[in-house]
Amino acid sequence: MGLNAQVWDIRTGQRVFESPVISDKYVPESLALSSDGSLLAAGSLDAGAGARVFDLTTGQERLRLQLDAGLEQLAFTADGKRLITYDSGHIARAWDTVTGQELFRFAHSGTGAEHIAYDAAKARVATSNAAVAQVWDTASGRKIADFRFDDRVEDIALNPNGTRLGIHKSDSSEIAVLRVDGGVASADLSAATLFTLRHEQKISAFAFSADGTRIVTGGEDDLRVWDATSGKELVRLNPQGWVRRGLLSDDNTVLAVSIDKLISGGRRVVEFWHLPARQKLAVVPPNTSEMAFRPGTTAFAIADDSTTVRIVYPERAKPEYGRLPLGNSWARTVISPDGELIATRADDSKEAEIWDVETGKPRLRVAHDDVLSYIHFTAGGRLLTQGEDKTTRLWDTRTGRELLRLAPTSDREWLEFSPDGKWMGISRLRRSEGEEAQFELYDTESGAFTGKPIPIFPINGAINQIAISPDGRFLATGEGREEEKKEENGATYYVKIGFFGASLWDVQTGQEVMKLPHDHSVYHVAFSPDSTLMMTQTNMTVDPIRLWNIPAGKLVAELPVPEEDLWWAVGQRGAKFSPDGRLFAEAAGNELIIWRMTDYARVAVLPHKEWVSSFGFSRDGRLLASEAGKELLVWDLAAGRAIVRLSQVESFQFTPDGKRLVAVHEDNTVRVWQLYADDLIADACSRLEANLSHEAWRTYLGEEPYRPTCPGLPVPER
């Protein structure tokens, strides 16, 4: 099978050149482009194929160079007039790219060069074999440095201007950095050694940065960045696996690391790290064979073991982590529970569109046969839609596949999901005299009906809320309504209709487990995360919140109401358990009251300017977001204070790690916000090239003692 070389324009993704077959035996692994992009050199391990040079302006082969062994490395000098080759016979040579003449060989001591390294301009080349390392001038072939060691040299690297040589000896945990002095035929090691970089265990990779100011070293579960002038350690990271290569972007802010994952059978991945923030940006999973940054950018090219080269753009964090403009046509926007997706529907549209929050791009569309009237994400991250075609549908948000369709539907049906999204309950209210309303439970994967229909209330009753327990065993209903009547003299009075209280039902048997009477209508019911407690709350502010043991029905606690008169907040109350079950939050007018569940003590009262309309905990229970009027507050519950204030927010959702908040704003943008001060500081540092100067520190901070605020960034001299 013939194998060739190809050149691509990374701006357009178009192929601009394809060479003839280089070898019938081997892939052309050795490739080099001249600095002006006019020449391509290609070769393979096929000794008979030699090395070829192509003129990319004409597409023609310019030279064919004969070698005695298979080609391992190629490099053009900065002016493009010479080509350096290194073959499997351990011979390094310089060639004239116009005539094809071999100009000279770098006659390394001993049996030839086992390792080779270049400076950025290819003006110097370093070679090593056994315990000898030498540096050569590529213009003349003259040896300019010769170093002899006690142990075998395992790897070498030159800094970009060729003035420093890094030496890694066999099985060593150290890198020696040597000064390369022009015109010195032999160098004293002690005098030439500038400093030594030390790890606790064996080093497996090291390299200079593109600007020569940093050195990257790595070993098992260990990655470090050093100052190349002083040898001072600047950054230490702990990737999991053997580091095989570390590569810094031109501005030294993004580090790409090729790692062999020991726990995954040696699978090789590439991880991107933002160094000022010590933040992992991304992981690219395929087995990587080659990688490179595009000069002057953080665009990164990765070649894997397949036939694909990918260009990726690792991004740094921002205080406003991201913004997704949706335009002005959306009537409804909802956020997925993990904060990774949003769904939108427009007025009079049959379609809903799902967007990826991280990329800011639409992922897919789903459609009904008539106008959509309702969209909602389930606890499991699926999308529920209802339309005027009288169907209720459930969609897979990754593929757009319709998972479940129920028909007919009407505005007299309620939907409720179990916390894990596995079950969907539909309350079908009565449609005629003599018909009972029923609750039915469906498996959201198969669409199958499960358990028995539950006659949730008689025809003259009222359901205010339903809830499914997290373990899927029970259904709770909050019930009771009052009907307004007028006497003959015009006076108004109210008549109680149906049962006033809460009912608990066994979902599998369809049987009522118990009734919990109340004096007023129960508007809110909820279960604790472990399904052992049920909360009931009436629409009257004079009534306490009650907590009941399930399924025994024993009252275990009453949480008292605020002392002030909140008659105007009737029906505006709400209560929720934190995801870990440690805390309980109650909305009471302009306040959020936080209770501790171990002893039912009130631990915090969070004030707002207006009445609280919605609120929710982060998954770890450390933060709580509350919406009051046009303002959204994010509270640190341990400190009892607001740490973030946002305006014009319509809906919100914490990300699973609790570090960011996804918010839909009134200007039809979805924005992702950083929540913790450490993340904001890391973001600020990511935008800087150095710490504050001493002069700037005095200007902004006065007599406060100077200190570096951004670890890993240089400190300006006085």
Number of C-alpha atoms within 10 A of each C-alpha: 8 11 15 18 19 14 14 12 10 13 7 7 9 10 11 12 19 13 18 13 14 21 20 12 13 17 18 22 17 19 19 18 19 18 13 9 12 14 20 24 25 25 31 27 22 20 18 14 24 21 25 20 23 20 16 19 11 10 15 13 16 18 18 16 16 14 20 12 19 21 27 19 21 21 22 24 21 15 12 20 15 25 24 22 24 25 23 17 17 21 22 24 20 25 20 16 20 12 10 18 13 16 15 16 17 25 19 23 16 11 12 17 25 21 19 23 20 24 22 18 17 23 20 24 24 27 27 28 21 21 17 19 26 25 30 23 18 25 15 12 18 17 22 19 20 22 18 17 13 9 14 18 22 18 22 23 23 26 24 20 16 26 16 23 25 21 22 23 20 16 14 18 17 19 22 19 25 22 18 21 16 14 10 12 14 14 18 11 15 9 9 17 17 17 17 15 19 16 16 10 15 16 25 20 19 26 21 26 22 21 15 21 15 23 27 23 27 29 24 20 16 21 24 19 27 20 18 21 14 12 18 15 17 17 17 16 16 12 19 15 21 23 26 19 22 26 23 26 21 18 14 19 21 26 25 24 24 26 26 22 18 14 9 9 8 13 15 23 19 24 19 23 24 22 26 26 23 17 18 18 18 16 15 14 12 15 19 20 12 14 21 16 22 14 12 9 12 22 16 18 16 19 17 17 11 10 6 9 14 11 18 14 14 19 15 20 19 17 18 15 17 17 18 18 14 18 9 11 11 15 12 16 23 22 25 25 19 17 22 19 21 24 24 20 24 18 13 11 16 18 20 23 16 25 22 16 22 14 12 17 13 15 18 15 16 18 17 19 12 16 19 23 19 14 21 20 22 21 18 17 21 20 25 21 23 24 22 17 17 19 18 21 20 25 20 16 22 11 10 17 11 15 16 18 16 14 11 9 17 16 11 11 14 15 16 19 24 21 18 13 18 16 24 22 23 19 21 20 23 17 11 9 8 9 12 18 22 19 23 20 27 19 15 21 14 10 16 12 15 15 14 16 19 22 20 28 21 16 17 13 17 21 22 15 17 26 22 26 22 20 14 19 14 21 27 28 26 26 29 25 21 16 9 10 11 10 8 6 6 8 8 10 11 11 10 14 15 18 25 24 21 29 21 24 22 19 25 15 14 19 15 17 18 16 16 17 14 18 12 19 27 27 25 25 27 25 25 22 18 12 18 16 21 24 22 24 26 28 18 21 24 16 16 16 19 19 24 19 15 18 16 11 16 12 15 12 16 15 15 13 17 14 8 9 11 16 12 10 17 14 15 18 22 22 23 21 22 22 17 15 16 14 23 20 22 22 23 21 26 17 20 22 19 23 20 15 15 9 8 16 12 16 14 18 16 16 15 18 12 14 19 25 16 18 23 21 25 22 17 12 19 16 22 20 21 23 24 20 16 14 17 25 19 22 21 18 19 11 10 14 15 18 15 15 12 14 14 15 21 19 18 26 24 27 18 15 11 20 14 21 22 26 24 24 19 14 13 19 17 25 20 26 21 21 21 15 11 11 18 19 15 23 22 16 20 23 14 13 16 18 19 20 15 16 12 11 17 14 10 10 11 11 9 9 9 13 11 16 14 20 17 23 20 14 17 12 6 6
